[in-house]
Amino acid sequence: MKKLNVGLIGYGFMGRTHSNAFRKVNNFFDLPYQPVLKAICARDGGKAKAFAERWGYESVETDWRRLIERDDIDLIDIATPNNTHAEIAIAAAKAGKMIMCEKPLSMDGKEGEKMVQVIKKAGVPNMVWYNYRRVPAVTLAKQLIDEGRLGRIFHYRAKFLQDWTISKDLPQGGAALWRLDVKAAGSGVTGDLLAHCIDTAIWLNGSIGSVTAMTETFIKERKHNLTGKVEKVGIDDACAFLARFNNGSLATFESTRYARGHKALYTFEINGENASIAWDLHDLHRLQYFDYRDEGRVRGWRSIHVTDGDQPYMKNWWVPGLQIGYEHTFIHQVADFLEGLDNKKPAHPDFRDALETQYVCDAVLKSAKTRKWEKVSKLK
Ligand SMILES: NC(=O)c1ccc[n+]([C@@H]2O[C@H](COP(=O)([O-])OP(=O)(O)OC[C@H]3O[C@@H](n4cnc5c(N)ncnc54)[C@H](O)[C@@H]3O)[C@@H](O)[C@H]2O)c1
């Protein structure tokens, strides 16, 4: 096994999921590479050191530029807020580093295009952490669709509901609250949550041609956590949009952080000519499947418990019937990335794939302003 030295930037929520994935991946998957936790980078040296000790990083940096300059780092992993992705990724690519970057790729399509150009020129392996593709039940959905079991697709229906920003007293900006600050996040639920739904949708059902959207910012002003000033809120608190896929199917997408009672209700349903499938993040190891071609007397929705060895990724885990969870999607992502380095079949989604999602987000936000149908830019 070849060693692959990882330099992680950001030790928050995603810093932990990624570190866990790098540490565990070789315990469960036979791979040509072994990630080595070489360095953690964060601005607060003390906290970074504590993180390094907990997770086993060999060293600490407090400036990501210094991390990128280091000869002993092969892969830069970007787990920082959205407004930092482009600058870090571009510098890392120019330094010849492999890059794994958190989603959304960029603040908007224009910024994403620049990232894709630089990455292409540098020719470095790259991937974006749209991890839901690697929930075994979601990967099984992809297999069933690719096998043609659903037939012609008519409908795609996705939603991602949360309820954590309802209080008007919640500040915007700063640690953990950067998602409410448009300067750090780029957008609200569109780039944060719908981006996941869009990535999965494009993967399962192909490109989206046009959209029409509505957004709302329910709380118009919030105190900024860093400046203490009450400032206008620039993000979308809620977004719903209609879409037409290029394969002729119709879609509805909805996301909000104001759905009281819901924490992370990501669901999708796809209705085809012969069969339908449905999935729910709160029950992530199950795929609901209805096949019209079943014998009438026993026809009905099946709830497939995706835990058997012949189902995606599951042969690498426990015994049939025992389920896995959220953190495993990140382990699968690292496994596929490392596998792709040697077999010359790079894993997806790469930066270019993630740019397509960015284009859909741009069209959604534009349509919410113009109140018209907007075309989605095509990947070049
Ligand atoms: N794939 C997913 O399901 C998923 C889930 C959550 C977040 N994300 C994405 O991951 C990224 C990070 O989100 P999070 O939830 O981990 O945020 P977080 O607030 O928990 O952590 C962000 C980290 O970045 C650090 N940071 C910020 N600016 C920095 C800088 N200039 N240099 C070094 N470190 C810096 C912060 O100190 C913190 O450690 C975002 O782009 C977000 O959209 C993806």
The ligand as an SDF file (V2000), in Angstrom:
LIG
                    3D

 44 48  0  0  0  0  0  0  0  0999 V2000
  -21.0910   16.9860    2.6810 N   0  0  0  0  0  0  0  0  0  0  0  0
  -21.9470   17.3600    3.6160 C   0  0  0  0  0  0  0  0  0  0  0  0
  -22.9330   16.7060    3.8830 O   0  0  0  0  0  0  0  0  0  0  0  0
  -21.7000   18.6340    4.3820 C   0  0  0  0  0  0  0  0  0  0  0  0
  -22.2670   18.8120    5.6510 C   0  0  0  0  0  0  0  0  0  0  0  0
  -21.9400   19.9720    6.3470 C   0  0  0  0  0  0  0  0  0  0  0  0
  -21.1130   20.9120    5.7840 C   0  0  0  0  0  0  0  0  0  0  0  0
  -20.6120   20.7300    4.5390 N   0  0  0  0  0  0  0  0  0  0  0  0
  -19.7120   21.7350    3.9350 C   0  0  0  0  0  0  0  0  0  0  0  0
  -18.4450   21.6520    4.5950 O   0  0  0  0  0  0  0  0  0  0  0  0
  -17.8570   22.9400    4.7210 C   0  0  0  0  0  0  0  0  0  0  0  0
  -17.5770   23.2010    6.1910 C   0  0  0  0  0  0  0  0  0  0  0  0
  -18.7910   23.0730    6.9320 O   0  0  0  0  0  0  0  0  0  0  0  0
  -18.8300   22.6160    8.4600 P   0  0  0  0  0  0  0  0  0  0  0  0
  -20.2250   22.2550    8.7740 O   0  0  0  0  0  0  0  0  0  0  0  0
  -17.7570   21.6360    8.7110 O   0  0  0  0  0  0  0  0  0  0  0  0
  -18.4660   23.9950    9.1430 O   0  0  0  0  0  0  0  0  0  0  0  0
  -17.9120   24.2400   10.5960 P   0  0  0  0  0  0  0  0  0  0  0  0
  -18.2680   25.6400   10.9300 O   0  0  0  0  0  0  0  0  0  0  0  0
  -18.2990   23.1360   11.5250 O   0  0  0  0  0  0  0  0  0  0  0  0
  -16.3280   24.1370   10.3880 O   0  0  0  0  0  0  0  0  0  0  0  0
  -15.6210   25.0310    9.5510 C   0  0  0  0  0  0  0  0  0  0  0  0
  -14.1720   24.9880    9.9250 C   0  0  0  0  0  0  0  0  0  0  0  0
  -13.4440   25.8290    9.0280 O   0  0  0  0  0  0  0  0  0  0  0  0
  -12.5050   26.5870    9.8040 C   0  0  0  0  0  0  0  0  0  0  0  0
  -12.0900   27.7530    9.0230 N   0  0  0  0  0  0  0  0  0  0  0  0
  -12.8440   28.7770    8.5890 C   0  0  0  0  0  0  0  0  0  0  0  0
  -12.0890   29.6410    7.8730 N   0  0  0  0  0  0  0  0  0  0  0  0
  -10.8290   29.1210    7.8260 C   0  0  0  0  0  0  0  0  0  0  0  0
   -9.5890   29.5350    7.2630 C   0  0  0  0  0  0  0  0  0  0  0  0
   -9.5070   30.6630    6.5550 N   0  0  0  0  0  0  0  0  0  0  0  0
   -8.4950   28.7470    7.4300 N   0  0  0  0  0  0  0  0  0  0  0  0
   -8.5670   27.5980    8.1340 C   0  0  0  0  0  0  0  0  0  0  0  0
   -9.7190   27.1530    8.7220 N   0  0  0  0  0  0  0  0  0  0  0  0
  -10.8200   27.9280    8.5770 C   0  0  0  0  0  0  0  0  0  0  0  0
  -13.2510   26.8730   11.0890 C   0  0  0  0  0  0  0  0  0  0  0  0
  -12.4000   27.2610   12.1210 O   0  0  0  0  0  0  0  0  0  0  0  0
  -13.8760   25.4830   11.3430 C   0  0  0  0  0  0  0  0  0  0  0  0
  -12.9320   24.6080   11.9150 O   0  0  0  0  0  0  0  0  0  0  0  0
  -18.8400   23.9140    4.0880 C   0  0  0  0  0  0  0  0  0  0  0  0
  -18.4590   24.1940    2.7730 O   0  0  0  0  0  0  0  0  0  0  0  0
  -20.1670   23.1550    4.1040 C   0  0  0  0  0  0  0  0  0  0  0  0
  -21.0600   23.5510    3.0820 O   0  0  0  0  0  0  0  0  0  0  0  0
  -20.8860   19.6050    3.8450 C   0  0  0  0  0  0  0  0  0  0  0  0
  1  2  1  0
  2  3  2  0
  2  4  1  0
  4  5  1  0
  4 44  2  0
  5  6  2  0
  6  7  1  0
  7  8  2  0
  8  9  1  0
  8 44  1  0
  9 10  1  0
  9 42  1  0
 10 11  1  0
 11 12  1  0
 11 40  1  0
 12 13  1  0
 13 14  1  0
 14 15  2  0
 14 16  1  0
 14 17  1  0
 17 18  1  0
 18 19  2  0
 18 20  1  0
 18 21  1  0
 21 22  1  0
 22 23  1  0
 23 24  1  0
 23 38  1  0
 24 25  1  0
 25 26  1  0
 25 36  1  0
 26 27  1  0
 26 35  1  0
 27 28  2  0
 28 29  1  0
 29 30  1  0
 29 35  2  0
 30 31  1  0
 30 32  2  0
 32 33  1  0
 33 34  2  0
 34 35  1  0
 36 37  1  0
 36 38  1  0
 38 39  1  0
 40 41  1  0
 40 42  1  0
 42 43  1  0
M  CHG  2   8   1  16  -1
M  END
$$$$
